[in-house]
């Protein structure tokens, strides 16, 4: 959502709209994570009054979708692809292959036996 | 036997105090596991590479101070535009009013 988006682009490297969107979600999640955890604690604590817990449930469910960690998707840093992204390198499979064959990834070697 | 149990409880209590854990012998659901979790936000937010200082930033900081910088790419671009203009291939003049744009359409 545009209300969360940074006014000035703070990314470098490969950029497309989906990467910007995902980056925005990540930053919003980071910002609201303590609040979400506090609400989750209130909900999980059975010794607190039922009313307070119900209120916390309501509040948590009414928070913006961008504050949710499940909205975040790992995307390829070099191509923006969201599928088959290798987490250690943050790169999708084809970019990984290209870069590995070009020798740009230290320690990665084509297997042969 | 009962005395032994209370002693064990005391031991657990001391243990919890020493290691700053939550003493909860009744095994109530206190939601402490939420508080024990580490925040994942900083790690998640650092996925994409951050913006670094570029030559453009340097230029932008120099300009208000009255200093000039030489950018070869920008120089080439302006030169190419000049050549295109001489060949009559420059960009058309901006139409400022609605009437102007209408006459421009009719000519076609």
Backbone of each chain as ProteinMPNN parsed JSONL, in Angstrom:
{"seq_chain_A": "XXXXXXXXXXXXXXXXXXXXXXXXXXXXXXXXXXXXXXXXXXXXXXXXXXXXXXXXXXXXXXXXXXXXXXXXXXXXXXXXXXXXXXXXXXXXXXXXXXXXXXXXXXXXXXXXX", "coords_chain_A": {"N_chain_A": [[0.851, -1.203, 0.0], [0.377, 2.242, -0.681], [0.661, 4.049, 1.36], [2.569, 3.123, 3.051], [4.838, 2.972, 1.587], [8.21, 3.878, 0.888], [9.19, 7.247, 0.439], [11.352, 7.937, -1.022], [13.322, 5.933, -3.079], [14.949, 3.243, -1.579], [16.526, 1.172, -2.336], [18.988, -0.85, -4.012], [20.486, -2.348, -6.933], [18.8, -4.966, -8.752], [15.545, -3.912, -9.547], [12.065, -4.073, -9.383], [8.485, -3.498, -9.54], [7.301, -5.393, -7.944], [9.322, -6.172, -6.27], [9.747, -3.826, -4.873], [7.317, -3.656, -3.558], [7.389, -5.947, -1.94], [9.596, -5.342, -0.387], [8.632, -3.108, 0.961], [6.653, -4.327, 2.509], [8.248, -5.877, 4.156], [9.598, -3.931, 5.637], [7.485, -2.693, 6.947], [6.544, -4.803, 8.453], [8.731, -5.171, 10.138], [8.603, -2.83, 11.585], [6.186, -3.035, 12.996], [6.382, -5.354, 14.414], [7.012, -5.69, 17.287], [4.629, -4.712, 18.434], [2.734, -6.511, 17.47], [3.671, -8.871, 18.642], [3.308, -8.28, 21.32], [0.526, -8.14, 21.454], [-0.037, -10.769, 20.777], [1.038, -12.044, 22.97], [-0.706, -11.218, 24.996], [-3.014, -12.449, 24.126], [-2.351, -15.143, 24.31], [-1.926, -15.509, 27.019], [-3.47, -17.059, 29.542], [-4.134, -16.237, 32.067], [-4.894, -13.644, 32.098], [-7.671, -11.278, 32.06], [-10.643, -12.316, 30.349], [-11.883, -10.498, 28.738], [-9.969, -8.588, 28.075], [-8.288, -10.185, 26.592], [-9.914, -10.894, 24.445], [-10.259, -8.41, 23.31], [-7.643, -7.88, 22.522], [-7.351, -9.842, 20.607], [-9.123, -8.942, 18.676], [-7.974, -6.517, 18.014], [-5.545, -7.361, 16.957], [-6.411, -8.763, 14.732], [-7.398, -6.738, 13.26], [-5.292, -5.268, 12.42], [-3.18, -3.875, 9.844], [-2.773, -5.624, 6.736], [-0.174, -5.594, 5.762], [1.415, -5.641, 8.0], [1.787, -8.193, 8.649], [3.673, -11.169, 8.861], [3.337, -13.206, 7.094], [2.851, -12.132, 4.679], [5.175, -11.617, 3.489], [7.462, -12.489, 0.994], [10.1, -14.387, -0.213], [12.109, -13.065, -2.64], [13.965, -13.163, -5.713], [17.048, -11.549, -5.665], [18.448, -10.743, -7.836], [16.798, -10.937, -10.026], [14.123, -10.713, -9.417], [12.35, -12.803, -9.394], [10.006, -14.985, -7.827], [10.029, -17.609, -7.433], [11.515, -20.72, -6.639], [13.769, -19.763, -5.125], [16.97, -19.633, -3.89], [17.833, -19.682, -0.64], [20.244, -19.181, 0.712], [21.747, -17.735, -1.072], [20.029, -15.868, -1.992], [18.991, -15.824, -4.512], [17.337, -16.75, -7.502], [16.841, -19.901, -9.242], [17.815, -19.911, -11.941], [19.348, -17.571, -12.205], [21.171, -18.215, -10.279], [22.471, -20.373, -11.464], [23.606, -19.116, -13.716], [25.302, -17.212, -12.517], [26.879, -18.833, -10.954], [28.186, -20.414, -12.84], [29.615, -18.444, -14.055], [31.421, -17.972, -12.152], [30.95, -16.197, -10.083], [30.0, -16.71, -7.596], [31.388, -17.382, -4.622], [32.905, -20.434, -3.717], [31.081, -22.081, -4.932], [30.65, -24.705, -7.12], [30.554, -26.497, -10.131], [29.21, -29.68, -10.135], [30.769, -32.783, -10.821], [31.161, -36.113, -11.604]], "CA_chain_A": [[0.0, 0.0, 0.0], [1.248, 3.391, -0.916], [0.917, 4.843, 2.576], [3.749, 2.576, 3.714], [5.991, 2.963, 0.695], [9.185, 4.944, 1.134], [9.049, 8.341, -0.53], [12.519, 7.855, -1.9], [13.711, 4.535, -3.229], [16.124, 2.948, -0.756], [17.074, -0.118, -2.758], [19.87, -0.831, -5.17], [20.449, -3.624, -7.63], [17.622, -5.176, -9.602], [14.332, -3.393, -8.91], [10.806, -3.94, -10.102], [7.425, -3.077, -8.62], [7.037, -6.449, -6.963], [10.393, -6.126, -5.264], [9.475, -2.659, -4.029], [6.172, -4.009, -2.71], [7.822, -6.898, -0.923], [10.488, -4.611, 0.526], [7.763, -2.29, 1.815], [6.033, -5.228, 3.485], [9.272, -6.26, 5.127], [9.873, -2.817, 6.557], [6.297, -2.485, 7.78], [6.533, -5.893, 9.433], [9.772, -4.879, 11.138], [8.146, -1.719, 12.425], [5.043, -3.391, 13.839], [6.544, -6.667, 15.027], [6.833, -5.673, 18.742], [3.208, -4.54, 18.747], [2.06, -7.785, 17.186], [4.09, -9.85, 19.638], [2.657, -7.909, 22.582], [-0.87, -8.57, 21.361], [-0.054, -12.23, 20.805], [1.277, -12.448, 24.359], [-1.953, -11.001, 25.749], [-3.983, -13.458, 23.685], [-1.938, -16.48, 24.767], [-1.861, -15.583, 28.48], [-4.811, -17.422, 30.024], [-4.414, -15.654, 33.381], [-5.434, -12.294, 31.923], [-9.127, -11.298, 31.907], [-11.097, -12.763, 29.025], [-12.247, -9.325, 27.946], [-8.739, -8.007, 27.524], [-7.766, -11.093, 25.557], [-10.767, -10.771, 23.259], [-9.936, -7.109, 22.688], [-6.355, -8.022, 21.85], [-7.607, -10.636, 19.387], [-9.787, -8.063, 17.703], [-6.988, -5.522, 17.579], [-4.557, -8.03, 16.101], [-7.016, -9.127, 13.449], [-7.701, -5.528, 12.499], [-4.076, -4.597, 11.961], [-3.059, -3.901, 8.382], [-2.223, -6.872, 6.192], [1.267, -5.456, 5.551], [2.149, -5.877, 9.247], [1.808, -9.642, 8.831], [4.892, -11.756, 8.285], [2.991, -14.154, 6.03], [2.769, -11.406, 3.416], [6.523, -11.49, 2.952], [7.862, -13.595, 0.114], [11.487, -14.236, -0.64], [12.238, -12.883, -4.088], [15.337, -13.166, -6.23], [17.646, -10.219, -5.61], [19.021, -10.413, -9.148], [15.828, -10.985, -11.12], [12.77, -10.458, -8.942], [11.52, -14.011, -9.461], [9.639, -15.445, -6.483], [9.97, -19.072, -7.43], [12.79, -21.443, -6.566], [14.813, -18.853, -4.663], [17.889, -20.304, -2.961], [17.869, -18.725, 0.458], [21.613, -18.831, 1.085], [22.294, -16.78, -2.034], [18.941, -14.925, -2.282], [18.945, -15.798, -5.971], [16.529, -17.832, -8.059], [17.673, -21.004, -9.751], [18.518, -19.634, -13.197], [20.392, -16.59, -11.887], [22.191, -18.956, -9.535], [23.227, -21.151, -12.446], [24.412, -18.199, -14.525], [26.368, -16.596, -11.716], [27.805, -19.879, -10.506], [29.024, -20.803, -13.977], [30.526, -17.333, -14.311], [32.375, -17.908, -11.049], [30.686, -15.035, -9.226], [29.584, -17.162, -6.268], [32.533, -18.066, -4.031], [32.667, -21.742, -3.122], [30.122, -22.873, -5.697], [31.372, -25.373, -8.195], [29.706, -27.446, -10.843], [29.56, -31.038, -9.743], [31.08, -33.705, -11.914], [31.768, -37.341, -11.064]], "C_chain_A": [[0.878, 1.241, 0.0], [1.537, 4.175, 0.349], [2.161, 4.365, 3.308], [5.011, 2.739, 2.885], [6.916, 4.134, 0.995], [9.06, 5.993, 0.043], [10.197, 8.321, -1.53], [12.987, 6.405, -1.907], [14.984, 4.253, -2.438], [16.711, 1.584, -1.088], [18.08, 0.1, -3.88], [19.821, -2.206, -5.811], [19.211, -3.738, -8.486], [16.367, -4.725, -8.86], [13.17, -3.543, -9.87], [9.707, -3.693, -9.07], [7.164, -4.135, -7.557], [8.1, -6.495, -5.881], [10.15, -4.96, -4.316], [8.342, -2.98, -3.056], [6.611, -4.934, -1.574], [8.735, -6.223, 0.099], [9.669, -3.741, 1.487], [7.133, -3.155, 2.899], [7.032, -5.618, 4.573], [9.518, -5.15, 6.141], [8.692, -2.559, 7.487], [6.217, -3.574, 8.847], [7.546, -5.627, 10.543], [9.283, -3.815, 12.127], [7.085, -2.175, 13.429], [5.221, -4.711, 14.592], [6.399, -6.648, 16.559], [5.37, -5.555, 19.147], [2.446, -5.851, 18.554], [2.398, -8.817, 18.25], [3.433, -9.555, 20.989], [1.202, -8.374, 22.579], [-0.977, -10.092, 21.427], [0.17, -12.742, 22.218], [-0.008, -12.314, 25.171], [-2.953, -12.097, 25.39], [-3.635, -14.824, 24.278], [-2.005, -16.623, 26.277], [-3.254, -15.834, 29.049], [-5.135, -16.82, 31.382], [-4.967, -14.239, 33.267], [-6.952, -12.374, 31.75], [-9.547, -11.588, 30.469], [-11.406, -11.571, 28.131], [-11.024, -8.699, 27.266], [-8.203, -8.873, 26.395], [-8.594, -10.979, 24.281], [-10.477, -9.462, 22.526], [-8.625, -7.196, 21.913], [-6.512, -8.811, 20.555], [-8.163, -9.759, 18.28], [-8.776, -7.085, 17.107], [-5.976, -6.136, 16.622], [-5.157, -8.339, 14.738], [-7.314, -7.903, 12.609], [-6.464, -4.745, 12.079], [-3.943, -4.78, 10.457], [-2.372, -5.184, 7.909], [-0.701, -6.79, 6.043], [2.07, -5.673, 6.835], [2.297, -7.367, 9.523], [3.049, -10.23, 8.177], [4.56, -12.692, 7.134], [2.87, -13.479, 4.676], [4.12, -11.348, 2.723], [6.867, -12.728, 2.137], [9.297, -13.35, -0.316], [11.559, -14.147, -2.156], [13.709, -12.839, -4.474], [15.872, -11.733, -6.258], [18.127, -9.779, -6.994], [17.987, -10.39, -10.263], [14.385, -10.788, -10.706], [11.845, -11.654, -8.961], [11.243, -14.513, -8.045], [9.686, -16.957, -6.363], [11.371, -19.665, -7.43], [13.949, -20.518, -6.214], [15.671, -19.593, -3.642], [18.222, -19.321, -1.854], [19.285, -18.268, 0.785], [22.189, -17.751, 0.172], [21.289, -15.693, -2.392], [18.729, -14.78, -3.793], [18.087, -16.972, -6.439], [17.414, -18.778, -8.86], [18.448, -20.647, -11.016], [19.645, -18.627, -12.986], [21.537, -17.276, -11.149], [23.101, -19.705, -10.5], [24.177, -20.247, -13.238], [25.608, -17.677, -13.74], [27.386, -17.634, -11.271], [28.733, -20.283, -11.645], [30.018, -19.705, -14.316], [31.541, -17.166, -13.197], [32.171, -16.733, -10.125], [30.273, -15.429, -7.818], [30.744, -17.951, -5.653], [32.115, -19.415, -3.436], [31.683, -22.598, -3.87], [30.82, -23.418, -6.935], [30.438, -26.362, -8.854], [30.175, -28.86, -10.526], [29.833, -31.894, -10.978], [31.718, -34.942, -11.314], [31.546, -38.523, -11.973]], "O_chain_A": [[1.957, 1.278, 0.593], [2.538, 4.888, 0.422], [2.746, 5.108, 4.096], [6.122, 2.657, 3.409], [6.467, 5.235, 1.313], [8.852, 5.671, -1.126], [10.036, 8.641, -2.708], [13.037, 5.746, -0.868], [15.986, 4.947, -2.608], [17.312, 0.926, -0.239], [18.028, 1.098, -4.599], [19.185, -3.121, -5.287], [18.636, -2.732, -8.9], [16.144, -5.095, -7.708], [13.277, -3.181, -11.041], [9.97, -3.68, -7.868], [6.847, -3.814, -6.411], [7.819, -6.813, -4.725], [10.324, -5.087, -3.104], [8.401, -2.62, -1.88], [6.255, -4.734, -0.413], [8.657, -6.499, 1.296], [9.978, -3.651, 2.675], [7.084, -2.765, 4.065], [6.693, -5.679, 5.755], [9.63, -5.397, 7.342], [8.872, -2.247, 8.664], [5.868, -3.306, 9.996], [7.264, -5.829, 11.724], [9.521, -3.9, 13.332], [7.093, -1.743, 14.582], [4.326, -5.139, 15.321], [5.718, -7.521, 17.098], [4.922, -6.214, 20.086], [1.62, -6.235, 19.382], [1.524, -9.552, 18.709], [3.049, -10.474, 21.712], [0.71, -8.926, 23.563], [-1.889, -10.635, 22.051], [-0.422, -13.741, 22.627], [-0.352, -13.206, 25.947], [-3.657, -12.61, 26.261], [-4.521, -15.569, 24.698], [-2.128, -17.739, 26.781], [-4.109, -14.948, 29.043], [-6.285, -16.877, 31.818], [-5.462, -13.694, 34.254], [-7.472, -13.412, 31.341], [-8.898, -11.165, 29.512], [-11.215, -11.628, 26.916], [-11.04, -8.341, 26.088], [-7.728, -8.369, 25.377], [-8.052, -10.969, 23.176], [-10.452, -9.411, 21.296], [-8.501, -6.667, 20.808], [-5.892, -8.494, 19.54], [-7.742, -9.822, 17.126], [-8.724, -6.858, 15.898], [-5.597, -5.532, 15.619], [-4.492, -8.195, 13.712], [-7.467, -8.001, 11.391], [-6.571, -3.687, 11.457], [-4.508, -5.704, 9.872], [-1.514, -5.743, 8.591], [-0.011, -7.801, 6.181], [3.284, -5.869, 6.77], [2.878, -7.753, 10.538], [3.428, -9.836, 7.074], [5.411, -12.948, 6.283], [2.795, -14.148, 3.646], [4.208, -11.066, 1.528], [6.596, -13.858, 2.543], [9.659, -12.248, -0.728], [11.119, -15.054, -2.863], [14.575, -12.517, -3.661], [15.238, -10.828, -6.799], [18.202, -8.584, -7.282], [18.267, -9.873, -11.345], [13.505, -10.705, -11.563], [10.678, -11.541, -8.585], [12.115, -14.476, -7.177], [9.41, -17.511, -5.299], [12.276, -19.188, -8.113], [14.971, -20.486, -6.9], [15.161, -20.116, -2.652], [18.813, -18.268, -2.093], [19.503, -17.099, 1.101], [23.021, -16.95, 0.597], [21.651, -14.702, -3.027], [18.331, -13.718, -4.273], [18.112, -18.05, -5.845], [18.582, -18.489, -9.12], [19.609, -21.032, -11.158], [20.747, -18.793, -13.508], [22.709, -16.966, -11.36], [24.326, -19.68, -10.377], [25.358, -20.547, -13.413], [26.747, -17.691, -14.207], [28.586, -17.367, -11.214], [29.931, -20.471, -11.436], [31.118, -19.975, -14.798], [32.427, -16.315, -13.284], [33.107, -16.305, -9.449], [30.202, -14.575, -6.934], [31.053, -19.054, -6.103], [31.102, -19.516, -2.744], [31.461, -23.746, -3.487], [31.48, -22.694, -7.681], [29.619, -26.992, -8.185], [31.357, -29.189, -10.633], [29.204, -31.736, -12.025], [32.71, -34.84, -10.593], [31.992, -39.629, -11.667]]}, "seq_chain_B": "XXXXXXXXXXXXXXXXXXXXXXXXXXXXXXXXXXXXXXXXXXXXXXXXXXXXXXXXXXXXXXXXXXXXXXXXXXXXXXXXXXXXXXXXXXXXXXXXXXXXXXXXXXXX", "coords_chain_B": {"N_chain_B": [[7.227, -37.67, 51.977], [5.657, -35.626, 50.913], [7.056, -33.48, 51.887], [9.37, -33.704, 50.479], [8.545, -33.093, 47.913], [7.836, -30.411, 48.119], [10.295, -29.382, 48.631], [11.56, -29.889, 46.234], [10.089, -28.192, 44.65], [10.873, -25.758, 45.707], [13.506, -25.797, 44.918], [13.191, -25.686, 42.152], [12.099, -23.19, 41.969], [14.175, -21.512, 42.825], [15.968, -22.109, 40.863], [14.682, -21.05, 38.637], [14.75, -18.373, 39.334], [17.454, -17.822, 39.329], [18.204, -18.29, 36.679], [16.584, -16.541, 35.458], [13.971, -17.371, 34.602], [10.514, -18.184, 33.987], [8.61, -18.987, 36.76], [6.432, -21.542, 37.028], [4.646, -23.661, 38.293], [2.094, -24.727, 38.122], [1.667, -25.079, 35.515], [0.362, -23.261, 33.853], [-0.984, -21.596, 30.961], [0.856, -19.116, 30.012], [1.716, -17.656, 27.954], [4.368, -17.097, 27.631], [6.109, -18.03, 25.797], [5.857, -16.487, 23.594], [7.093, -14.153, 24.344], [9.632, -15.057, 24.594], [10.474, -15.469, 22.039], [12.623, -14.408, 19.394], [12.993, -11.263, 17.729], [12.125, -11.11, 14.357], [12.141, -9.229, 12.475], [14.373, -7.342, 11.765], [16.161, -9.091, 10.442], [14.603, -9.995, 8.325], [14.039, -7.633, 6.995], [16.415, -7.002, 5.875], [16.778, -8.261, 3.49], [16.852, -7.421, 0.718], [19.358, -5.696, -1.225], [20.667, -2.722, 0.151], [20.474, 0.784, -0.655], [23.378, 2.357, -1.86], [25.922, 4.925, -1.647], [26.018, 6.883, -4.522], [27.468, 8.131, -7.611], [25.774, 10.005, -8.557], [24.545, 10.969, -6.25], [26.667, 12.324, -5.121], [26.98, 14.343, -7.013], [24.547, 15.654, -6.661], [24.89, 16.675, -4.111], [26.947, 18.414, -4.561], [25.994, 20.373, -6.277], [24.248, 22.433, -5.03], [26.237, 23.787, -3.677], [27.523, 25.164, -5.561], [29.486, 23.993, -6.965], [30.835, 22.334, -9.804], [30.466, 19.275, -11.548], [31.904, 16.767, -13.631], [30.217, 14.784, -15.807], [30.487, 12.202, -17.853], [28.674, 10.609, -19.276], [26.322, 12.079, -19.176], [27.142, 14.325, -20.545], [27.619, 13.272, -23.08], [25.027, 12.615, -23.754], [23.743, 15.097, -23.915], [25.126, 16.173, -26.045], [24.375, 14.451, -28.112], [21.703, 15.104, -28.276], [21.867, 17.715, -29.201], [22.937, 17.272, -31.746], [20.852, 15.816, -32.904], [18.914, 17.78, -32.94], [19.959, 19.585, -34.767], [19.699, 18.078, -37.037], [17.055, 18.22, -37.306], [15.609, 16.427, -35.842], [14.817, 16.69, -33.279], [12.964, 16.879, -30.132], [9.429, 17.533, -30.356], [7.902, 20.786, -29.981], [6.597, 21.714, -26.829], [3.124, 21.553, -26.293], [1.212, 24.079, -25.035], [-1.381, 24.985, -24.661], [-4.882, 23.984, -25.043], [-5.942, 24.636, -27.518], [-3.715, 24.856, -29.156], [-2.827, 22.182, -29.224], [-4.874, 21.02, -30.599], [-4.776, 22.099, -33.176], [-2.378, 20.999, -33.921], [-3.012, 18.342, -34.164], [-4.769, 18.364, -36.3], [-3.2, 18.925, -38.496], [-2.056, 16.541, -39.241]], "CA_chain_B": [[7.094, -37.547, 50.526], [5.146, -34.286, 50.612], [8.14, -32.546, 52.169], [10.327, -33.799, 49.374], [7.983, -32.389, 46.752], [7.939, -28.957, 48.327], [11.721, -29.029, 48.485], [11.83, -29.859, 44.789], [9.473, -26.945, 44.143], [11.772, -24.655, 46.104], [14.688, -25.872, 44.057], [12.792, -25.182, 40.828], [11.884, -21.741, 42.098], [15.496, -20.874, 42.864], [16.542, -22.292, 39.524], [14.038, -20.09, 37.748], [15.193, -17.021, 39.662], [18.856, -17.678, 38.927], [18.3, -18.224, 35.211], [15.531, -15.594, 35.047], [12.897, -18.038, 33.873], [9.208, -17.993, 34.61], [8.262, -20.096, 37.65], [5.029, -21.811, 36.698], [4.458, -25.082, 38.605], [0.745, -25.203, 37.756], [1.691, -25.231, 34.051], [-0.64, -22.406, 33.201], [-0.54, -21.049, 29.679], [1.116, -17.699, 30.28], [2.121, -16.984, 26.717], [5.756, -16.641, 27.703], [6.876, -18.441, 24.614], [5.844, -15.356, 22.658], [8.107, -13.193, 24.791], [10.958, -15.654, 24.406], [10.843, -15.463, 20.62], [13.414, -13.266, 18.964], [12.358, -10.467, 16.677], [12.607, -11.535, 13.047], [12.028, -8.094, 11.558], [15.62, -6.837, 11.193], [16.732, -10.051, 9.488], [13.756, -10.044, 7.13], [14.098, -6.349, 6.275], [17.727, -6.856, 5.237], [16.847, -9.205, 2.36], [17.271, -6.769, -0.527], [20.521, -4.823, -1.007], [20.333, -1.324, 0.439], [21.054, 1.797, -1.517], [24.675, 2.867, -1.44], [26.174, 6.261, -2.186], [26.359, 6.813, -5.931], [28.045, 9.357, -8.174], [24.657, 10.939, -8.674], [24.38, 11.606, -4.94], [27.781, 13.274, -4.99], [26.627, 15.48, -7.859], [23.432, 16.378, -6.051], [25.383, 17.435, -2.964], [27.865, 19.449, -5.045], [25.295, 21.395, -7.035], [23.87, 23.622, -4.258], [27.421, 24.496, -3.211], [28.076, 25.905, -6.683], [30.572, 23.238, -7.591], [30.382, 21.583, -10.978], [31.096, 17.973, -11.74], [31.883, 16.348, -15.031], [29.619, 13.464, -16.0], [30.708, 11.927, -19.268], [27.461, 10.058, -19.879], [25.379, 13.189, -19.323], [27.724, 15.168, -21.598], [27.351, 12.569, -24.348], [23.589, 12.688, -24.01], [23.416, 16.456, -24.368], [25.721, 16.332, -27.367], [23.53, 13.697, -29.042], [20.466, 15.887, -28.447], [22.214, 18.853, -30.061], [23.082, 16.765, -33.12], [19.509, 15.461, -33.366], [18.203, 19.042, -33.216], [20.487, 20.13, -36.012], [19.141, 17.272, -38.124], [15.61, 18.376, -37.283], [15.001, 15.248, -35.221], [14.64, 16.945, -31.857], [11.607, 16.642, -29.64], [8.514, 18.598, -30.749], [7.682, 21.82, -28.972], [5.508, 21.369, -25.9], [1.863, 22.284, -26.519], [0.838, 24.623, -23.733], [-2.836, 25.17, -24.524], [-5.714, 22.989, -25.718], [-6.103, 25.047, -28.907], [-2.483, 24.501, -29.858], [-2.747, 20.751, -29.439], [-5.9, 20.665, -31.6], [-4.251, 22.419, -34.516], [-1.31, 20.044, -34.197], [-3.65, 17.077, -34.579], [-5.426, 18.541, -37.607], [-2.193, 18.941, -39.55], [-1.868, 15.168, -39.676]], "C_chain_B": [[6.659, -36.142, 50.116], [6.239, -33.251, 50.813], [9.139, -32.506, 51.045], [9.845, -32.998, 48.164], [8.125, -30.888, 46.9], [9.385, -28.499, 48.202], [12.101, -28.938, 47.007], [11.277, -28.576, 44.162], [10.365, -25.757, 44.444], [12.991, -24.603, 45.193], [14.365, -25.281, 42.674], [12.637, -23.672, 40.85], [13.22, -21.0, 42.058], [16.142, -20.928, 41.487], [15.982, -21.244, 38.561], [14.534, -18.684, 38.02], [16.609, -16.792, 39.158], [18.955, -17.483, 37.424], [17.234, -17.324, 34.603], [14.522, -16.245, 34.102], [11.59, -17.777, 34.607], [8.871, -19.206, 35.459], [6.767, -20.363, 37.514], [4.724, -23.286, 36.973], [3.076, -25.616, 38.227], [0.618, -25.421, 36.251], [0.543, -24.484, 33.382], [-0.076, -21.931, 31.88], [-0.385, -19.547, 29.836], [1.571, -16.953, 29.026], [3.563, -16.533, 26.722], [6.583, -17.039, 26.5], [6.896, -17.332, 23.57], [6.941, -14.372, 23.037], [9.515, -13.733, 24.575], [11.415, -15.585, 22.957], [11.674, -14.225, 20.295], [12.679, -12.53, 17.854], [12.98, -10.839, 15.327], [12.695, -10.367, 12.066], [13.337, -7.637, 10.947], [16.223, -7.776, 10.159], [15.922, -10.067, 8.2], [13.911, -8.771, 6.307], [15.411, -6.189, 5.53], [17.871, -7.771, 4.026], [17.405, -8.538, 1.107], [18.453, -5.836, -0.26], [20.105, -3.365, -0.853], [21.036, -0.385, -0.538], [22.404, 2.242, -0.972], [24.88, 4.24, -2.073], [26.642, 6.131, -3.624], [26.977, 8.139, -6.386], [26.987, 10.438, -8.277], [24.428, 11.686, -7.35], [25.443, 12.669, -4.717], [27.479, 14.541, -5.782], [25.559, 16.337, -7.191], [23.894, 17.206, -4.848], [26.278, 18.587, -3.415], [27.109, 20.644, -5.631], [24.895, 22.617, -6.2], [25.061, 24.415, -3.745], [28.061, 25.298, -4.34], [29.232, 25.207, -7.35], [30.023, 22.464, -8.773], [31.151, 20.278, -11.064], [30.989, 17.606, -13.208], [31.342, 14.933, -15.11], [29.662, 13.162, -17.488], [29.422, 11.461, -19.948], [26.45, 11.171, -20.158], [25.831, 14.116, -20.456], [27.42, 14.586, -22.974], [25.894, 12.722, -24.734], [23.219, 14.061, -24.568], [23.95, 16.719, -25.774], [24.842, 15.652, -28.418], [22.242, 14.457, -29.317], [20.719, 17.055, -29.38], [22.286, 18.42, -31.524], [21.713, 16.448, -33.703], [18.733, 16.717, -33.737], [18.649, 19.639, -34.533], [19.925, 19.384, -37.218], [17.622, 17.408, -38.2], [14.894, 17.2, -36.675], [14.793, 15.432, -33.718], [13.209, 16.713, -31.422], [10.701, 17.797, -30.076], [8.286, 19.573, -29.609], [6.475, 21.445, -28.122], [4.281, 22.228, -26.199], [1.347, 22.765, -25.166], [-0.674, 24.744, -23.551], [-3.578, 24.115, -25.326], [-5.838, 23.321, -27.194], [-4.884, 24.639, -29.728], [-2.439, 23.027, -30.19], [-3.759, 20.316, -30.501], [-5.397, 20.93, -33.019], [-3.145, 21.438, -34.904], [-1.887, 18.727, -34.705], [-4.194, 17.197, -35.996], [-4.429, 18.431, -38.751], [-1.947, 17.554, -40.106], [-2.983, 14.796, -40.632]], "O_chain_B": [[7.168, -35.548, 49.165], [6.361, -32.289, 50.054], [9.682, -31.459, 50.693], [10.623, -32.324, 47.489], [8.481, -30.181, 45.957], [9.671, -27.396, 47.737], [12.846, -28.053, 46.586], [11.891, -27.967, 43.286], [10.593, -24.884, 43.606], [13.44, -23.54, 44.764], [15.135, -24.504, 42.109], [12.989, -22.972, 39.9], [13.375, -20.001, 41.356], [16.758, -19.973, 41.013], [16.715, -20.638, 37.78], [14.723, -17.89, 37.098], [16.934, -15.727, 38.633], [19.695, -16.623, 36.947], [17.006, -17.338, 33.393], [14.255, -15.771, 32.998], [11.574, -17.221, 35.705], [8.846, -20.329, 34.955], [5.941, -19.512, 37.846], [4.56, -24.075, 36.043], [2.907, -26.82, 38.033], [-0.413, -25.891, 35.77], [-0.136, -24.992, 32.489], [1.139, -21.867, 31.691], [-1.363, -18.799, 29.798], [1.78, -15.741, 29.062], [3.954, -15.686, 25.919], [7.629, -16.452, 26.224], [7.821, -17.239, 22.764], [7.629, -13.826, 22.175], [10.466, -12.972, 24.396], [12.613, -15.639, 22.679], [11.456, -13.145, 20.844], [11.856, -13.102, 17.141], [14.201, -10.875, 15.181], [13.248, -10.496, 10.974], [13.431, -7.542, 9.723], [16.734, -7.334, 9.13], [16.486, -10.144, 7.109], [13.917, -8.816, 5.077], [15.523, -5.338, 4.648], [18.991, -8.027, 3.582], [18.344, -9.055, 0.502], [18.54, -5.246, 0.817], [19.299, -2.846, -1.626], [22.046, -0.728, -1.152], [22.554, 2.475, 0.227], [24.104, 4.662, -2.93], [27.557, 5.361, -3.917], [27.002, 9.123, -5.647], [27.264, 11.626, -8.108], [24.153, 12.886, -7.344], [25.171, 13.754, -4.204], [27.687, 15.657, -5.305], [25.648, 17.565, -7.157], [23.37, 18.29, -4.59], [26.363, 19.613, -2.74], [27.541, 21.789, -5.491], [25.173, 23.742, -6.613], [24.92, 25.592, -3.412], [29.025, 26.029, -4.114], [29.89, 25.782, -8.217], [28.885, 21.995, -8.748], [32.325, 20.195, -10.701], [30.104, 18.072, -13.926], [31.923, 13.999, -14.557], [28.961, 13.789, -18.282], [29.121, 11.875, -21.068], [25.813, 11.21, -21.211], [25.012, 14.622, -21.223], [27.024, 15.295, -23.899], [25.568, 12.935, -25.901], [22.488, 14.175, -25.552], [23.312, 17.394, -26.583], [24.596, 16.212, -29.486], [21.742, 14.463, -30.443], [19.898, 17.358, -30.245], [21.774, 19.096, -32.417], [21.437, 16.77, -34.858], [17.989, 16.731, -34.717], [17.838, 20.133, -35.317], [19.702, 19.968, -38.279], [16.978, 16.791, -39.049], [13.713, 16.98, -36.943], [14.616, 14.463, -32.98], [12.345, 16.39, -32.237], [11.164, 18.935, -30.158], [8.451, 19.239, -28.436], [5.474, 20.931, -28.621], [4.372, 23.448, -26.338], [1.08, 21.965, -24.27], [-1.187, 24.623, -22.439], [-2.998, 23.438, -26.175], [-5.842, 22.424, -28.038], [-5.009, 24.143, -30.848], [-2.061, 22.647, -31.298], [-3.522, 19.347, -31.223], [-5.563, 20.114, -33.925], [-2.998, 21.09, -36.075], [-1.307, 18.082, -35.578], [-4.098, 16.263, -36.792], [-4.747, 17.922, -39.827], [-1.662, 17.394, -41.293], [-3.022, 13.669, -41.127]]}, "name": "protein", "num_of_chains": 2, "seq": "XXXXXXXXXXXXXXXXXXXXXXXXXXXXXXXXXXXXXXXXXXXXXXXXXXXXXXXXXXXXXXXXXXXXXXXXXXXXXXXXXXXXXXXXXXXXXXXXXXXXXXXXXXXXXXXXXXXXXXXXXXXXXXXXXXXXXXXXXXXXXXXXXXXXXXXXXXXXXXXXXXXXXXXXXXXXXXXXXXXXXXXXXXXXXXXXXXXXXXXXXXXXXXXXXXXXXXXXXXXXX"}
